[in-house]
Amino acid sequence: MFTGIIEAKGTITDISISDSNYTFWIESSLSSQLKIDQSLSHNGVCLTVEEIKSSMHRVTAIQETLQKTNLGNLSVGSVINLERCMTLNGRIDGHIVQGHVDTTGVCKKITNKKGSWEYLIEINPSFAGLIIEKGSICMNGISLTIFNVTEKSFTVAIIPYTFEQTNIHLLIEGATVNIEFDMIGKYVNRLQSLQKQAI
């Protein structure tokens, strides 16, 4: 479990492909503090640390993960957001995030508001029931509040700190982002669909 509060940025230093799996080596300020078998969020995707070498760590993404996330679009030099799993003895500053990406979205428009930035994100309309005005969403691992919600899009506002401390400043129009919807919303949506089927 994570909170969507990014701890560090990492840089992809090597990618190898074996059958349908992608193995990534990532250099970051967190890598030397990690442990093998530890869960770590990479752009919002929970992956298991397999090996550590000095300031780098290795993880593998399987086909299921690659199909549902933007990890397959990464290349050597790509910058990703990193977060270690939460502890239960502190405050949750973002919201509860599983690291299980539900879908991807597309950044359709970036607006510089002279002190903040707004990103318009388009998603498949089939997920409309999981986004609400002023609700929480996890985008590339970042816990954000959404507004201007429509059937197929939402907007997020980015403060200077988040802009500087995450990879969101590298996002361009047309880029793909990882999306994890609020876990409580997903349970409510599932319960409602089951109740409708029972009627």
N, CA and C of each residue as an Amber inpcrd file, in Angstrom:
protein
   597
   0.8340000  -1.1870000   0.0000000   0.0000000   0.0000000   0.0000000
   0.8730000   1.2430000   0.0000000   0.3970000   2.2760000  -0.6830000
   1.1390000   3.5180000  -0.8060000   0.2150000   4.6910000  -0.5000000
   0.7610000   5.8930000  -0.5410000  -0.0510000   7.0800000  -0.2680000
  -0.0910000   8.0600000  -1.4320000   0.7330000   7.8350000  -2.4490000
   0.7540000   8.7470000  -3.5790000   1.5880000   9.9900000  -3.3410000
   2.3960000   9.9790000  -2.2840000   3.3170000  11.0790000  -2.0080000
   4.7010000  10.6310000  -2.4790000   5.1750000  11.2060000  -3.5660000
   6.4090000  10.7520000  -4.2050000   7.6200000  11.0900000  -3.3450000
   8.5030000  10.0830000  -3.1590000   9.7050000  10.2790000  -2.3510000
  10.9140000  10.6980000  -3.1710000  10.9930000  10.1930000  -4.3850000
  12.1760000  10.4670000  -5.2070000  11.8570000  10.1970000  -6.6640000
  12.7180000  10.6940000  -7.5170000  12.6520000  10.3710000  -8.9360000
  13.7810000   9.4010000  -9.2630000  13.5210000   8.5000000 -10.1840000
  14.5420000   7.5570000 -10.6210000  14.7480000   7.6650000 -12.1190000
  15.9240000   7.2730000 -12.5750000  16.2450000   7.3080000 -14.0000000
  16.5080000   5.8940000 -14.5020000  15.8570000   5.5090000 -15.5920000
  16.0700000   4.1940000 -16.1920000  17.4650000   4.1610000 -16.8140000
  18.2980000   3.2140000 -16.3650000  19.6560000   3.1100000 -16.9010000
  19.8210000   1.9370000 -17.8690000  18.9210000   0.9430000 -17.7810000
  19.0220000  -0.2010000 -18.6750000  17.6720000  -0.9100000 -18.7390000
  17.3270000  -1.4060000 -19.9150000  16.1080000  -2.1920000 -20.1120000
  16.4740000  -3.4420000 -20.8990000  16.0830000  -4.5970000 -20.3800000
  16.2890000  -5.8460000 -21.1200000  14.9490000  -6.5490000 -21.2670000
  14.7580000  -7.2300000 -22.3920000  13.4990000  -7.9080000 -22.6890000
  13.7520000  -9.4040000 -22.7820000  12.9680000 -10.1630000 -22.0270000
  13.0610000 -11.6130000 -22.0500000  11.6580000 -12.1730000 -22.2050000
  11.3900000 -12.8220000 -23.3290000  10.0340000 -13.2670000 -23.6670000
   9.1020000 -12.0500000 -23.6140000   8.0990000 -12.0640000 -22.7430000
   7.1690000 -10.9280000 -22.6740000   7.4630000 -10.0110000 -21.4780000
   8.5710000 -10.2430000 -20.7850000   8.9140000  -9.4430000 -19.6020000
   9.9240000  -8.3510000 -19.9300000   9.7710000  -7.2090000 -19.2500000
  10.7440000  -6.1240000 -19.3170000  11.4260000  -6.0000000 -17.9660000
  12.7550000  -6.0190000 -17.9660000  13.5170000  -5.8200000 -16.7330000
  14.1880000  -4.4520000 -16.7910000  14.0030000  -3.6770000 -15.7130000
  14.5090000  -2.3140000 -15.6530000  15.5650000  -2.1810000 -14.5550000
  16.6550000  -1.4930000 -14.8730000  17.5820000  -1.0220000 -13.8590000
  17.3230000   0.4680000 -13.6680000  17.1660000   0.8800000 -12.4130000
  16.8040000   2.2600000 -12.0950000  17.8010000   2.8350000 -11.1060000
  18.3060000   4.0060000 -11.4070000  19.2180000   4.7030000 -10.4980000
  18.4410000   5.7870000  -9.7640000  18.5840000   5.8170000  -8.4290000
  17.8560000   6.8100000  -7.6350000  18.5110000   6.9820000  -6.2720000
  18.0920000   8.0230000  -5.5880000  18.5880000   8.2650000  -4.2280000
  18.0090000   7.2730000  -3.2310000  16.9400000   6.5720000  -3.6140000
  16.3050000   5.5870000  -2.7290000  16.9150000   4.1910000  -2.8590000
  17.5200000   3.9160000  -3.9960000  17.9190000   2.5340000  -4.3220000
  18.7860000   1.8840000  -3.2540000  19.7540000   2.6160000  -2.7210000
  20.6610000   2.0380000  -1.7340000  19.9690000   1.7430000  -0.4040000
  18.7830000   2.3240000  -0.1800000  18.0420000   2.1220000   1.0660000
  17.0430000   0.9720000   0.9760000  16.9050000   0.4020000  -0.2030000
  15.9080000  -0.6420000  -0.4210000  16.4010000  -2.0060000   0.0320000
  15.4640000  -2.9440000   0.0930000  15.7780000  -4.3360000   0.4130000
  15.1850000  -5.2180000  -0.6760000  15.8620000  -6.3200000  -0.9560000
  15.3350000  -7.2790000  -1.9220000  13.9970000  -7.8130000  -1.4280000
  13.0400000  -7.9750000  -2.3270000  11.6570000  -8.4040000  -2.0680000
  10.7630000  -7.2610000  -1.6030000  11.3080000  -6.0580000  -1.4830000
  10.5060000  -4.9150000  -1.0470000   9.6060000  -4.4380000  -2.1830000
   8.3890000  -3.9940000  -1.8290000   7.4790000  -3.4130000  -2.8140000
   7.8020000  -1.9370000  -2.9890000   7.8550000  -1.4920000  -4.2360000
   8.1860000  -0.1040000  -4.5290000   7.3100000   0.3610000  -5.6840000
   6.7410000   1.5550000  -5.5410000   5.8950000   2.1130000  -6.5790000
   6.7530000   2.8080000  -7.6300000   6.5660000   2.4240000  -8.8940000
   7.2710000   3.0190000 -10.0340000   6.2230000   3.6350000 -10.9500000
   6.1300000   4.9550000 -10.9520000   5.0720000   5.6320000 -11.7220000
   3.6930000   5.0960000 -11.3410000   3.5500000   4.7350000 -10.0730000
   2.2710000   4.2340000  -9.5820000   2.0840000   2.7400000  -9.7140000
   3.0830000   2.0330000 -10.2300000   2.9980000   0.5860000 -10.4120000
   3.8220000  -0.1150000  -9.3350000   3.1850000  -0.9840000  -8.5780000
   3.8850000  -1.7180000  -7.5260000   4.7160000  -2.8430000  -8.1560000
   6.0440000  -2.7600000  -7.9730000   6.9570000  -3.7810000  -8.4760000
   7.8630000  -4.2460000  -7.3450000   8.3430000  -5.4760000  -7.4450000
   9.1920000  -6.0670000  -6.4160000  10.6670000  -5.8240000  -6.7310000
  11.4040000  -5.3330000  -5.7410000  12.8400000  -5.1220000  -5.9010000
  13.5340000  -6.4790000  -5.9530000  14.2760000  -6.7400000  -7.0250000
  14.9060000  -8.0420000  -7.2310000  16.4060000  -8.0340000  -6.9550000
  17.0420000  -6.9000000  -7.1640000  18.4920000  -6.8070000  -6.9830000
  18.8560000  -5.3540000  -6.7270000  19.9140000  -5.1530000  -5.9350000
  20.3850000  -3.8070000  -5.6090000  21.8890000  -3.7470000  -5.8440000
  22.3180000  -2.7140000  -6.5460000  23.7460000  -2.4790000  -6.7600000
  24.0150000  -1.0010000  -6.5330000  24.6410000  -0.6920000  -5.3950000
  25.0000000   0.6880000  -5.0840000  23.7710000   1.5900000  -5.1810000
  23.7560000   2.5060000  -6.1260000  22.6580000   3.4730000  -6.2380000
  21.6160000   3.0380000  -7.2630000  21.5890000   1.7370000  -7.5870000
  20.6300000   1.2320000  -8.5720000  19.8820000   0.0120000  -8.0380000
  18.6790000  -0.2010000  -8.5580000  17.9280000  -1.4140000  -8.2380000
  17.2710000  -1.9530000  -9.5080000  16.9220000  -3.2490000  -9.4560000
  16.3410000  -3.9250000 -10.6120000  14.9430000  -4.4220000 -10.2950000
  14.0300000  -4.2420000 -11.2590000  12.6600000  -4.7480000 -11.1410000
  12.2390000  -5.3110000 -12.4970000  11.2110000  -6.1560000 -12.4790000
  10.6960000  -6.7370000 -13.7110000   9.1970000  -6.4970000 -13.8150000
   8.7490000  -6.1070000 -15.0090000   7.3170000  -5.9410000 -15.2860000
   6.8950000  -7.0510000 -16.2530000   5.8590000  -7.7910000 -15.8660000
   5.3720000  -8.8820000 -16.7080000   4.3590000  -8.3440000 -17.7260000
   3.9240000  -9.2180000 -18.6300000   3.0540000  -8.8050000 -19.7240000
   1.7750000  -8.1230000 -19.2380000   1.1270000  -8.6610000 -18.2190000
  -0.1120000  -8.0700000 -17.6820000   0.1170000  -6.6300000 -17.2600000
   1.2370000  -6.3810000 -16.5910000   1.5640000  -5.0280000 -16.1400000
   1.8510000  -4.1090000 -17.3200000   2.5830000  -4.5970000 -18.2830000
   2.9350000  -3.7880000 -19.4500000   1.7040000  -3.4030000 -20.2680000
   0.7130000  -4.2880000 -20.3160000  -0.4940000  -4.0230000 -21.0970000
  -1.3690000  -2.9440000 -20.4630000  -1.3220000  -2.8200000 -19.1360000
  -2.2260000  -1.9040000 -18.4490000  -1.5760000  -0.6080000 -17.9920000
  -0.2730000  -0.4600000 -18.2360000   0.4390000   0.7220000 -17.7470000
   1.2600000   1.3580000 -18.8660000   1.9810000   2.4280000 -18.5080000
   2.8500000   3.0780000 -19.4960000   4.2970000   2.6160000 -19.3920000
   4.5630000   1.5620000 -18.6050000   5.9480000   1.1200000 -18.4130000
   6.5930000   0.6340000 -19.7140000   5.7820000   0.0790000 -20.6060000
   6.3200000  -0.3870000 -21.8710000   6.7870000   0.7390000 -22.7810000
   6.3820000   1.9700000 -22.4600000   6.7910000   3.1400000 -23.2550000
   8.1050000   3.7450000 -22.7670000   8.6150000   3.2410000 -21.6340000
   9.8350000   3.8150000 -21.0720000  11.0490000   3.4370000 -21.8960000
  12.0580000   4.2830000 -21.8520000  13.3210000   4.0080000 -22.5280000
  14.4590000   4.4060000 -21.5990000  15.6730000   4.0360000 -21.9520000
  16.8280000   4.4290000 -21.1460000  16.8740000   5.9540000 -21.0830000
  16.9760000   6.4780000 -19.8590000  16.9630000   7.9220000 -19.6500000
  15.6290000   8.4480000 -19.1630000  14.5610000   7.6340000 -19.2840000
  13.2480000   8.0620000 -18.7810000  13.3020000   8.2740000 -17.2760000
  12.5720000   9.2770000 -16.8000000  12.5090000   9.5930000 -15.3740000
  11.1640000   9.1300000 -14.8360000  11.1850000   8.3930000 -13.7160000
   9.9560000   7.8730000 -13.1270000   9.8360000   8.3030000 -11.6640000
   8.5970000   8.2870000 -11.1710000   8.3150000   8.6120000  -9.7750000
   8.4370000   7.3640000  -8.9090000   9.0360000   7.5100000  -7.7220000
   9.2370000   6.3800000  -6.8150000   8.6370000   6.6680000  -5.4410000
   8.0560000   5.6320000  -4.8480000   7.5480000   5.7360000  -3.4760000
   7.6400000   4.3700000  -2.8120000   8.2180000   4.3430000  -1.6160000
   8.2200000   3.1100000  -0.8290000   6.8430000   2.9030000  -0.2070000
   6.5460000   1.6470000   0.1800000   5.2440000   1.3570000   0.7710000
   5.0810000   2.1010000   2.0950000   3.8180000   2.3620000   2.4270000
   3.5250000   3.1300000   3.6360000   3.8170000   2.3200000   4.8990000
   4.0300000   3.0350000   5.9910000   4.1140000   2.4120000   7.3080000
   2.8280000   2.7450000   8.0550000   2.4950000   1.9470000   9.0380000
   1.2400000   2.1510000   9.7620000   1.4200000   2.9760000  11.0290000
   2.5680000   3.6010000  11.1920000   2.8070000   4.3870000  12.4060000
   2.9370000   5.8840000  12.1010000   2.4020000   6.3000000  10.9570000
   2.5000000   7.7130000  10.6100000   1.2560000   8.2020000   9.9030000
   1.2730000   9.4720000   9.5250000   0.1430000  10.0790000   8.8450000
   0.1050000   9.6500000   7.3770000  -1.0960000   9.5490000   6.8260000
  -1.2730000   9.2960000   5.4000000  -1.5480000  10.6510000   4.7600000
  -0.5490000  11.2090000   4.0970000  -0.6830000  12.5580000   3.5650000
  -1.4260000  12.6060000   2.2370000  -1.4610000  11.5050000   1.5010000
  -2.1880000  11.4830000   0.2400000  -3.4970000  10.7350000   0.4200000
  -3.6560000   9.6110000  -0.2710000  -4.7960000   8.7290000  -0.0440000
  -4.2950000   7.2950000  -0.2190000  -5.1220000   6.3160000   0.1200000
  -4.6870000   4.9270000   0.0620000  -4.5670000   4.4790000  -1.3950000
  -3.3610000   4.0620000  -1.7620000  -3.0490000   3.6540000  -3.1340000
  -2.4810000   2.2330000  -3.0890000  -2.9670000   1.3590000  -3.9520000
  -2.5150000  -0.0310000  -3.9530000  -1.3030000  -0.2700000  -4.8500000
  -1.0970000   0.5890000  -5.8150000  -0.0330000   0.3400000  -6.7810000
  -0.4880000  -0.6080000  -7.8800000  -1.8050000  -0.7950000  -7.9870000
  -2.3910000  -1.6440000  -9.0180000  -3.0930000  -0.7310000 -10.0260000
  -2.4070000  -0.4050000 -11.0840000  -2.9240000   0.5410000 -12.0740000
  -4.1520000  -0.0350000 -12.7740000  -5.2150000   0.7810000 -12.8590000
  -6.4600000   0.3360000 -13.4700000  -6.4860000   0.5310000 -14.9820000
  -5.8940000   1.6100000 -15.4320000  -5.9190000   1.9260000 -16.8490000
  -4.8930000   3.0250000 -17.1220000  -4.8110000   3.4360000 -18.3570000
  -3.9900000   4.5970000 -18.7000000  -4.8860000   5.6960000 -19.2420000
  -4.3980000   6.9230000 -19.1410000  -5.0890000   8.0690000 -19.7070000
  -4.1360000   8.8090000 -20.6250000  -4.6620000   9.7960000 -21.3120000
  -3.8440000  10.5900000 -22.2270000  -3.9140000  12.0570000 -21.8110000
  -2.7580000  12.6790000 -21.6990000  -2.6930000  14.1010000 -21.3810000
  -3.0740000  14.8880000 -22.6310000  -4.2320000  15.5460000 -22.5990000
  -4.7300000  16.2470000 -23.7840000  -4.3290000  17.7270000 -23.8190000
  -4.1500000  18.3280000 -22.6460000  -3.8320000  19.7550000 -22.6270000
  -3.1090000  20.1150000 -21.3410000  -2.0950000  20.9590000 -21.4490000
  -1.3710000  21.4860000 -20.2910000  -1.4950000  22.9940000 -20.3160000
  -1.9590000  23.5640000 -19.1980000  -2.1390000  25.0150000 -19.1120000
  -1.2790000  25.5790000 -18.0000000  -0.4050000  26.4980000 -18.3490000
   0.4240000  27.1860000 -17.3520000  -0.3960000  28.3210000 -16.7610000
  -0.6920000  28.2170000 -15.4650000  -1.5230000  29.2060000 -14.7840000
  -0.6990000  30.2730000 -14.0640000   0.5740000  30.3710000 -14.4040000
   1.4770000  31.3620000 -13.8110000   1.5470000  31.2060000 -12.2870000
   2.0670000  30.0850000 -11.8700000   2.1690000  29.7640000 -10.4460000
   1.6890000  28.3550000 -10.1640000   0.9340000  27.8010000 -11.0890000
   0.4990000  26.4110000 -11.0070000   0.2580000  25.9260000 -12.4380000
  -0.0230000  24.6350000 -12.5780000  -0.2490000  24.0530000 -13.8930000
  -1.4860000  23.1810000 -13.8360000  -2.2590000  23.1850000 -14.9120000
  -3.4280000  22.3310000 -15.0050000  -3.2430000  21.3440000 -16.1550000
  -3.5560000  20.0800000 -15.8700000  -3.4170000  19.0070000 -16.8530000
  -4.7950000  18.4020000 -17.1110000  -5.2200000  18.4240000 -18.3540000
  -6.4800000  17.7920000 -18.7500000  -6.1730000  16.3730000 -19.2070000
  -6.7860000  15.3980000 -18.5340000  -6.5270000  13.9850000 -18.8020000
  -7.7850000  13.3230000 -19.3540000  -7.6400000  12.6180000 -20.4560000
  -8.7630000  11.9050000 -21.0730000  -8.6510000  10.4190000 -20.7720000
  -9.7780000   9.8150000 -20.3880000  -9.8190000   8.3870000 -20.0860000
 -10.9590000   7.7310000 -20.8600000 -10.9630000   6.4080000 -20.8620000
 -12.0530000   5.6680000 -21.4830000 -13.3470000   5.9440000 -20.7180000
 -14.4410000   6.3060000 -21.4070000 -15.7050000   6.6150000 -20.7190000
 -16.2460000   5.4960000 -19.8440000 -15.7730000   4.2510000 -20.0550000
 -16.2480000   3.1360000 -19.2320000 -15.8470000   3.3010000 -17.7630000
 -14.8760000   4.1980000 -17.4870000 -14.4330000   4.4300000 -16.1180000
 -15.0800000   5.6710000 -15.4940000 -16.0670000   6.2550000 -16.1790000
 -16.6820000   7.5110000 -15.7180000 -17.2450000   7.4060000 -14.3000000
 -17.7560000   6.2320000 -13.9420000 -18.3520000   6.0580000 -12.6200000
 -17.3530000   6.0790000 -11.4790000 -16.0580000   6.0990000 -11.7970000
 -15.0290000   6.0640000 -10.7630000 -14.3570000   7.4180000 -10.5400000
 -14.8110000   8.4490000 -11.2640000 -14.2390000   9.7820000 -11.0610000
 -15.3390000  10.7400000 -10.6110000 -15.0560000  11.4670000  -9.5500000
 -16.0220000  12.4250000  -9.0140000 -15.3350000  13.7620000  -8.7610000
 -16.1180000  14.8130000  -8.8150000 -15.5980000  16.1510000  -8.5640000
 -14.9550000  16.2270000  -7.1820000 -13.7450000  16.7240000  -7.1240000
 -12.9450000  16.8640000  -5.9050000 -12.5810000  15.5160000  -5.2810000
 -12.6410000  14.4530000  -6.0710000 -12.2400000  13.1370000  -5.5940000
 -10.7410000  12.9420000  -5.7300000 -10.2440000  11.8320000  -5.1890000
  -8.8180000  11.5070000  -5.2580000  -8.5430000  10.5800000  -6.4280000
  -7.3600000  10.7360000  -7.0160000  -6.9200000   9.8510000  -8.0840000
  -5.4050000   9.7310000  -7.9900000  -4.8600000   8.6340000  -8.4610000
  -3.4090000   8.4500000  -8.4870000  -2.9590000   8.4540000  -9.9390000
  -2.1000000   9.4000000 -10.2900000  -1.6340000   9.5590000 -11.6670000
  -0.1160000   9.4720000 -11.6980000   0.3990000   8.4550000 -12.3830000
   1.8410000   8.1900000 -12.3830000   2.3870000   8.1130000 -10.9560000
   1.5510000   7.5740000 -10.0510000   1.9680000   7.3950000  -8.6670000
   1.7380000   8.5900000  -7.7670000   1.2180000   9.6920000  -8.3180000
   1.0270000  10.9180000  -7.5430000  -0.4240000  11.0260000  -7.0850000
  -0.6490000  11.2230000  -5.7830000  -1.9860000  11.4360000  -5.2550000
  -2.4330000  12.8510000  -5.5970000  -3.5480000  12.9560000  -6.3420000
  -4.0290000  14.2520000  -6.7960000  -5.5330000  14.3700000  -6.6000000
  -6.0150000  15.6080000  -6.5460000  -7.4450000  15.8890000  -6.4680000
  -7.9220000  16.3020000  -7.8610000  -9.0540000  15.7500000  -8.2820000
  -9.5510000  16.0290000  -9.6290000 -10.7200000  17.0060000  -9.6030000
 -10.8720000  17.7340000 -10.7040000 -12.0000000  18.6610000 -10.8630000
 -12.3330000  18.7670000 -12.3460000 -13.3670000  19.5520000 -12.6560000
 -13.8560000  19.6510000 -14.0350000 -14.0520000  18.2600000 -14.6450000
 -14.7540000  17.4170000 -13.8890000 -14.9670000  16.0300000 -14.2950000
 -16.0460000  15.9370000 -15.3740000 -15.7560000  15.2090000 -16.4490000
 -16.7510000  14.9050000 -17.4700000 -16.8150000  13.3930000 -17.6300000
 -17.5870000  12.9320000 -18.6000000 -17.7260000  11.4940000 -18.8070000
 -16.4200000  10.8490000 -19.2480000 -15.5600000  11.6240000 -19.8980000
 -14.3340000  11.0180000 -20.4180000 -13.0660000  11.7970000 -20.0630000
 -13.1590000  12.7360000 -19.1300000 -11.9460000  13.4910000 -18.7910000
 -12.0400000  14.0920000 -17.4010000 -10.8990000  14.5170000 -16.9010000
 -10.8180000  15.2530000 -15.6440000  -9.5830000  16.1430000 -15.7170000
  -9.5100000  17.0840000 -14.7880000  -8.3770000  18.0030000 -14.7240000
  -7.7380000  17.9060000 -13.3530000  -6.4160000  18.0310000 -13.2950000
  -5.6940000  18.1110000 -12.0310000  -4.8720000  19.3950000 -12.0250000
  -4.7600000  20.0060000 -10.8630000  -3.9430000  21.2060000 -10.7050000
  -2.6700000  20.8390000  -9.9460000  -1.5580000  21.3160000 -10.4140000
  -0.2560000  20.9490000  -9.8550000   0.4110000  22.1660000  -9.2370000
   0.7720000  22.0480000  -7.9730000   1.4670000  23.1310000  -7.2820000
   2.9590000  23.0700000  -7.6220000   3.6970000  24.1680000  -7.4170000
   5.1180000  24.1850000  -7.7650000   5.9400000  23.0640000  -7.1380000
   5.6770000  22.7170000  -5.8720000   6.4590000  21.6710000  -5.2180000
   6.3050000  20.3430000  -5.9520000   5.0710000  19.9500000  -6.2430000
   4.8210000  18.6930000  -6.9550000   5.4140000  18.7450000  -8.3590000
   5.3030000  19.8870000  -9.0080000   5.8500000  20.0720000 -10.3570000
   7.3550000  19.8190000 -10.3700000   8.0440000  20.2870000  -9.3390000
   9.5000000  20.1780000  -9.2890000   9.9820000  18.8280000  -8.7670000
   9.2470000  18.2410000  -7.8120000   9.7230000  17.0440000  -7.1290000
   9.3050000  15.7310000  -7.7860000   8.4740000  15.7790000  -8.8300000
   8.0410000  14.5720000  -9.5320000   8.3800000  14.7080000 -11.0130000
   8.0310000  13.6930000 -11.7810000   8.3120000  13.7520000 -13.2150000
   7.2010000  14.4210000 -14.0090000   6.2300000  15.0210000 -13.3200000
   5.0950000  15.6060000 -14.0410000   5.5220000  16.7980000 -14.8990000
   6.6330000  17.4270000 -14.5390000   7.1060000  18.5470000 -15.3650000
   7.6390000  18.0720000 -16.7190000   7.8580000  16.7650000 -16.8570000
   8.3240000  16.2050000 -18.1230000   7.1690000  15.7490000 -19.0150000
   5.9490000  15.7670000 -18.4590000   4.7810000  15.3100000 -19.2020000
   4.4790000  16.2730000 -20.3500000   4.1760000  15.7110000 -21.5070000
   3.8260000  16.5320000 -22.6570000   2.4360000  16.1500000 -23.1470000
   1.8240000  17.0280000 -23.9100000   0.5100000  16.7340000 -24.4700000
   0.6100000  15.5290000 -25.4010000  -0.3080000  14.5880000 -25.2250000
  -0.2950000  13.3490000 -25.9920000   0.3520000  12.1860000 -25.2690000
   1.0030000  12.4670000 -24.1290000   1.6710000  11.4130000 -23.3720000
   0.6580000  10.5450000 -22.6260000   1.0470000   9.3020000 -22.3830000
   0.2140000   8.3480000 -21.6430000   0.5880000   8.3660000 -20.1660000
  -0.4170000   8.3530000 -19.2940000  -0.1810000   8.3430000 -17.8480000
  -0.8760000   7.1380000 -17.2240000  -0.2940000   6.6200000 -16.1340000
  -0.9070000   5.5290000 -15.3850000  -1.9790000   6.0880000 -14.4600000
  -3.1140000   5.4110000 -14.4040000  -4.2330000   5.8560000 -13.5750000
  -4.6560000   4.7380000 -12.6250000  -4.7200000   5.0550000 -11.3360000
  -5.3520000   4.1610000 -10.3560000  -6.4660000   4.9430000  -9.6810000
  -7.6730000   4.4260000  -9.7920000  -8.8230000   5.0960000  -9.1970000
  -8.8950000   4.8260000  -7.6980000  -9.6360000   5.6660000  -6.9950000
  -9.7720000   5.5470000  -5.5460000 -10.3540000   4.1830000  -5.1800000
  -9.7150000   3.4970000  -4.2580000 -10.1000000   2.1350000  -3.9050000
 -11.5220000   2.0680000  -3.3440000 -11.9080000   3.0240000  -2.5110000
 -13.2570000   3.0240000  -1.9390000 -14.2860000   3.1740000  -3.0510000
 -14.0000000   4.0630000  -3.9950000 -14.9050000   4.2570000  -5.1200000
 -15.0820000   2.9840000  -5.9290000 -14.0120000   2.2210000  -6.0860000
 -14.0960000   0.9750000  -6.8600000 -14.9780000  -0.0490000  -6.1500000
 -14.8710000  -0.1280000  -4.8140000 -15.7100000  -1.0630000  -4.0650000
 -17.1800000  -0.6670000  -4.1420000 -17.4550000   0.6250000  -4.0120000
 -18.8360000   1.1070000  -4.0980000 -19.4140000   0.8280000  -5.4840000
 -18.6200000   1.0930000  -6.5110000 -19.0620000   0.8660000  -7.8840000
 -19.3700000  -0.6100000  -8.1220000 -18.5230000  -1.4880000  -7.5880000
 -18.7180000  -2.9320000  -7.7300000 -19.9840000  -3.3890000  -7.0050000
 -20.1840000  -2.8920000  -5.7950000 -21.3630000  -3.2610000  -5.0130000
 -22.6330000  -2.8220000  -5.7230000 -22.6420000  -1.6270000  -6.2580000
 -23.8130000  -1.1360000  -6.9760000 -24.1220000  -1.9700000  -8.2050000
 -23.0720000  -2.3800000  -8.9280000 -23.3030000  -3.1950000 -10.1350000
 -23.8620000  -4.5570000  -9.7750000 -23.4190000  -5.1270000  -8.6390000
 -23.9360000  -6.4180000  -8.1970000 -25.3930000  -6.2990000  -7.7610000
 -25.7210000  -5.1760000  -7.1200000 -27.1150000  -4.9700000  -6.6770000
 -28.0410000  -4.8280000  -7.8830000 -27.5650000  -4.1560000  -8.9370000
 -28.3860000  -3.9910000 -10.1460000 -28.6110000  -5.3480000 -10.8130000
 -27.6020000  -6.2240000 -10.7820000 -27.7350000  -7.5430000 -11.3930000
 -28.7350000  -8.4140000 -10.6360000 -28.8350000  -8.1700000  -9.3160000
 -29.6930000  -8.9850000  -8.4840000 -31.1740000  -8.6120000  -8.6440000
 -31.4170000  -7.3950000  -9.1530000 -32.8030000  -6.9350000  -9.2930000
 -33.4720000  -7.5880000 -10.5050000
